[in-house]
Amino acid sequence: MTTVNDISGIIEAFAPLSYQESYDNAGLIIGTRDAVLTGVLVCLDVTEPVIDEAMDLGFNMIVSHHPLIFKGIKSITGKNHTEKCLVKAIKNDIAIYAGHTNVDAVRHGVNGKMAEKLGLQNCRILSPVFSENGEEYGLGMVGDMPSAESEKDFLKRVKETFHCERLRYSEPTGKQIRKVALCGGSGSEFIELAKAAGADVFLIGEARFHEFFTQGQNILMIDAGHYETEQFTKEVFFDLISKKIPTFAVQISRVERNPVYYL
C-alpha cells in the first residue's frame, strides 16, 4: 500500500525541500499525506489534459516539476488556468506534488540529467552551497566533454539531444568546446560563474536579448529553450519512484507537449 507520504518521502530524500529557493513552492500542493495511491503520473507542468490523463489511467497523484501554485491565490473559482486545474484535481481527489528548485539543486537532478544526456565527465555544481550537515548542493553544472569538438558540432549535439526546434546563441568564438557549463530552465545570471570555471560554452533555457552581446562574449552562450532543457526531469522522477517501488504504477505523461510553438 503506497501513500502520498511514501512518494513525497522518496523525492524529499533525494532533493530535500530545504534546498529550494526562497521564492519557491516545492512540496505537496494538494492532498493528504496518508492518502493511498493507485498510481503516479509524472510531468513538467500540471494542465487540465494532464489531470484528465491521470484520471483516464486511474491514477490519483501527479508529480510535476513546476508548482501548480506558485504565487498567492485569494480565491478558487475556475477563472484561470491554475484555478481550473485546482478545482479539477480537488473534485477528483488527485494529489499534486512539485519538485522544483530543490530538484534543480541536487547533483543528479535537473542539471545532472542534462550533463548525463550530453555525456559530460568530471561534473561539479556550478554555484555550490552547503547544507547544515555539510552536503553540497546548488544550481548549475560544469563538466568536461569526452573529447573536444567545434562549436558548430556542439550546437548540433545540443539541438539533437534536447529535440530543439531552434537554438538561439551568441556570436561563435572559434574555440573548441572542451568544458561545458549549463543550467536548466533559466540560469543566465550564472554566466560569470561559467566563465570563471573556464567553460567554453554556457547552455541555458532562457536568455534575454541584451545578454547575448553584453555577457555572451569569450564564451558561446546557447539558449535551447526552457521546456527543452528541463524535459528530462520527468525521467528523474520516474527513475526515483520506479526504482524505490518497482511494483508501483508510475508513468511519464504522454499528452504533455512543449507549450511554445515555432514557425
C-alpha positions as CSV (number, residue, x, y, z in Angstrom):
1,M,0.0,0.0,0.0
2,T,1.7,3.2,-1.2
3,T,0.7,6.6,0.1
4,V,1.3,10.2,-0.8
5,N,3.7,10.3,2.1
6,D,5.7,7.5,0.6
7,I,6.2,9.3,-2.7
8,S,6.8,12.6,-1.1
9,G,9.5,10.9,1.1
10,I,11.2,9.4,-1.9
11,I,11.5,12.7,-3.6
12,E,12.5,14.7,-0.5
13,A,15.2,12.1,0.5
14,F,16.7,12.8,-3.0
15,A,16.1,16.6,-3.0
16,P,15.3,18.0,0.5
17,L,12.7,20.8,0.5
18,S,15.2,22.9,2.4
19,Y,17.3,23.1,-0.8
20,Q,14.6,25.0,-2.7
21,E,15.0,28.8,-3.4
22,S,13.3,31.2,-1.0
23,Y,10.7,32.2,-3.7
24,D,9.7,28.6,-4.5
25,N,6.7,26.5,-3.5
26,A,8.0,22.9,-3.9
27,G,6.4,20.1,-1.9
28,L,2.8,18.8,-1.6
29,I,0.4,21.2,-3.2
30,I,-2.9,19.3,-3.0
31,G,-3.8,16.2,-1.0
32,T,-3.3,14.5,2.4
33,R,-0.1,12.5,3.1
34,D,-2.0,9.4,4.3
35,A,-4.0,9.0,1.1
36,V,-3.5,5.6,-0.5
37,L,-2.3,5.8,-4.1
38,T,-3.3,3.9,-7.2
39,G,-0.6,5.4,-9.4
40,V,1.6,8.4,-10.1
41,L,1.7,10.5,-13.3
42,V,4.9,12.5,-13.9
43,C,5.0,15.8,-15.8
44,L,6.7,19.2,-16.1
45,D,3.5,21.2,-15.7
46,V,0.1,20.4,-14.3
47,T,-2.5,21.2,-17.0
48,E,-6.1,20.1,-17.5
49,P,-5.1,17.5,-20.1
50,V,-2.5,16.0,-17.7
51,I,-5.2,15.8,-15.0
52,D,-7.5,14.1,-17.5
53,E,-4.7,11.7,-18.4
54,A,-4.2,10.8,-14.7
55,M,-8.0,10.2,-14.4
56,D,-8.1,8.0,-17.5
57,L,-5.2,5.9,-16.1
58,G,-6.9,5.6,-12.8
59,F,-4.0,7.4,-11.1
60,N,-4.6,9.7,-8.1
61,M,-1.3,11.6,-7.8
62,I,0.6,13.9,-10.2
63,V,4.3,14.7,-9.6
64,S,5.3,17.8,-11.5
65,H,8.5,19.9,-11.8
66,H,6.8,23.3,-11.8
67,P,4.5,24.0,-8.9
68,L,0.8,24.5,-9.8
69,I,0.5,27.1,-7.1
70,F,3.5,29.5,-7.3
71,K,2.1,32.8,-6.1
72,G,-0.6,33.7,-3.6
73,I,-4.2,32.7,-4.5
74,K,-7.1,34.5,-2.9
75,S,-10.0,32.5,-4.5
76,I,-10.6,29.3,-6.4
77,T,-13.4,30.0,-8.8
78,G,-12.0,28.4,-12.0
79,K,-11.4,31.8,-13.6
80,N,-7.9,31.0,-15.0
81,H,-5.7,28.0,-15.8
82,T,-4.4,27.5,-12.3
83,E,-7.8,27.6,-10.6
84,K,-9.4,25.3,-13.2
85,C,-6.7,22.7,-12.5
86,L,-7.1,23.1,-8.8
87,V,-10.8,22.6,-9.0
88,K,-10.5,19.6,-11.2
89,A,-7.8,18.0,-9.1
90,I,-9.7,18.6,-5.8
91,K,-13.0,17.4,-7.2
92,N,-11.4,14.2,-8.4
93,D,-9.3,13.6,-5.3
94,I,-5.9,13.8,-7.1
95,A,-2.9,14.7,-5.1
96,I,-0.4,17.1,-6.7
97,Y,3.3,17.3,-5.7
98,A,6.0,19.6,-7.1
99,G,9.8,19.1,-7.0
100,H,11.2,22.3,-8.4
101,T,14.3,24.3,-7.4
102,N,15.2,21.6,-4.8
103,V,15.4,19.1,-7.7
104,D,17.4,21.7,-9.7
105,A,19.9,22.0,-6.9
106,V,20.9,18.3,-6.3
107,R,23.8,16.8,-8.2
108,H,21.7,14.2,-10.0
109,G,18.7,16.4,-10.6
110,V,17.8,18.6,-13.5
111,N,21.3,19.8,-14.4
112,G,22.9,16.4,-13.7
113,K,20.4,14.8,-16.1
114,M,21.3,17.4,-18.7
115,A,25.0,16.7,-18.2
116,E,24.4,13.0,-18.5
117,K,22.5,13.4,-21.8
118,L,25.4,15.4,-23.2
119,G,27.9,12.8,-21.9
120,L,29.8,15.2,-19.7
121,Q,32.5,13.9,-17.4
122,N,34.1,15.2,-14.1
123,C,30.9,17.1,-13.3
124,R,30.6,19.6,-10.4
125,I,27.9,22.1,-9.3
126,L,28.5,25.5,-10.8
127,S,27.1,27.6,-7.9
128,P,27.6,25.4,-4.8
129,V,26.4,25.9,-1.3
130,F,26.5,23.6,1.7
131,S,23.7,22.4,3.9
132,E,23.9,22.4,7.7
133,N,25.2,18.8,7.7
134,G,27.8,19.7,5.1
135,E,26.2,18.3,1.9
136,E,26.9,20.2,-1.2
137,Y,24.0,21.4,-3.4
138,G,23.4,24.3,-5.7
139,L,22.4,25.4,-9.2
140,G,24.0,24.8,-12.5
141,M,26.6,22.2,-13.5
142,V,30.0,22.2,-15.2
143,G,31.8,19.3,-16.8
144,D,34.2,18.2,-19.4
145,M,33.5,16.9,-22.9
146,P,34.8,13.4,-23.6
147,S,36.7,14.9,-26.5
148,A,36.9,18.5,-27.9
149,E,34.6,19.4,-30.7
150,S,33.9,22.5,-32.8
151,E,31.2,25.0,-31.7
152,K,29.1,24.0,-34.8
153,D,29.3,20.3,-33.9
154,F,28.3,21.1,-30.3
155,L,25.4,23.2,-31.4
156,K,24.2,20.3,-33.5
157,R,24.7,18.0,-30.5
158,V,22.5,20.2,-28.3
159,K,19.8,20.5,-30.9
160,E,19.6,16.7,-31.4
161,T,19.9,15.8,-27.7
162,F,17.2,18.2,-26.5
163,H,15.0,17.9,-29.6
164,C,15.1,21.6,-30.2
165,E,13.1,23.3,-33.0
166,R,15.6,26.1,-32.9
167,L,18.6,27.4,-31.0
168,R,19.5,31.0,-30.0
169,Y,23.2,31.5,-29.5
170,S,25.8,34.3,-29.2
171,E,28.5,35.0,-31.7
172,P,30.8,32.0,-32.1
173,T,34.2,32.4,-30.5
174,G,36.1,30.0,-32.8
175,K,37.2,28.0,-29.8
176,Q,37.0,24.2,-29.4
177,I,34.4,23.1,-26.9
178,R,36.1,21.3,-24.1
179,K,34.4,22.4,-20.9
180,V,30.6,22.9,-20.7
181,A,28.6,24.9,-18.1
182,L,24.8,24.6,-18.1
183,C,21.7,25.4,-16.1
184,G,18.3,24.1,-17.0
185,G,15.3,26.4,-17.2
186,S,16.7,30.0,-16.9
187,G,20.1,30.5,-15.3
188,S,21.6,33.4,-17.3
189,E,22.6,35.0,-14.0
190,F,25.4,32.4,-13.7
191,I,27.2,33.2,-16.9
192,E,30.1,34.9,-15.0
193,L,30.5,31.8,-12.9
194,A,30.6,29.8,-16.1
195,K,33.4,32.0,-17.4
196,A,35.3,31.8,-14.1
197,A,35.0,28.0,-14.3
198,G,36.8,28.0,-17.6
199,A,33.7,26.9,-19.6
200,D,33.8,27.3,-23.4
201,V,30.1,27.2,-23.6
202,F,27.1,28.1,-21.3
203,L,23.9,26.2,-22.1
204,I,20.7,27.6,-20.6
205,G,17.0,27.5,-21.1
206,E,16.3,31.3,-21.3
207,A,18.4,34.3,-22.2
208,R,17.4,37.9,-22.7
209,F,18.3,39.8,-25.8
210,H,20.9,42.1,-24.4
211,E,22.7,39.3,-22.6
212,F,23.9,37.9,-25.9
213,F,26.2,40.8,-26.5
214,T,26.8,42.2,-23.0
215,Q,27.7,38.8,-21.5
216,G,27.9,36.3,-24.3
217,Q,31.5,37.3,-25.2
218,N,34.5,35.0,-25.0
219,I,32.0,32.2,-24.3
220,L,29.4,30.6,-26.6
221,M,26.0,31.2,-24.9
222,I,23.2,28.9,-26.0
223,D,19.5,29.4,-25.3
224,A,18.0,26.0,-26.0
225,G,14.5,26.7,-24.5
226,H,13.0,26.3,-21.1
227,Y,11.0,23.2,-21.8
228,E,13.8,21.6,-23.8
229,T,16.4,21.9,-21.1
230,E,14.0,20.6,-18.3
231,Q,12.1,17.9,-20.2
232,F,14.3,15.1,-18.9
233,T,13.3,16.0,-15.3
234,K,10.4,13.7,-15.9
235,E,12.9,10.8,-16.2
236,V,14.5,11.8,-12.9
237,F,11.1,11.5,-11.1
238,F,10.2,8.3,-13.0
239,D,13.5,6.6,-12.1
240,L,13.4,7.7,-8.5
241,I,9.9,6.2,-7.9
242,S,10.1,3.1,-10.1
243,K,13.5,2.0,-8.6
244,K,12.3,2.5,-5.0
245,I,8.9,0.8,-5.6
246,P,9.3,-1.4,-8.6
247,T,5.8,-2.8,-8.4
248,F,4.1,0.6,-8.2
249,A,2.4,2.2,-11.2
250,V,4.2,5.3,-12.4
251,Q,4.1,6.8,-15.9
252,I,5.5,9.8,-17.7
253,S,2.8,11.9,-19.2
254,R,2.1,11.2,-22.9
255,V,-0.2,14.1,-23.5
256,E,2.2,16.9,-22.3
257,R,3.7,19.0,-25.0
258,N,6.0,22.0,-25.2
259,P,3.7,25.0,-24.8
260,V,6.0,27.0,-27.1
261,Y,5.5,26.7,-30.9
262,Y,7.8,27.7,-33.6
263,L,7.2,28.7,-37.2
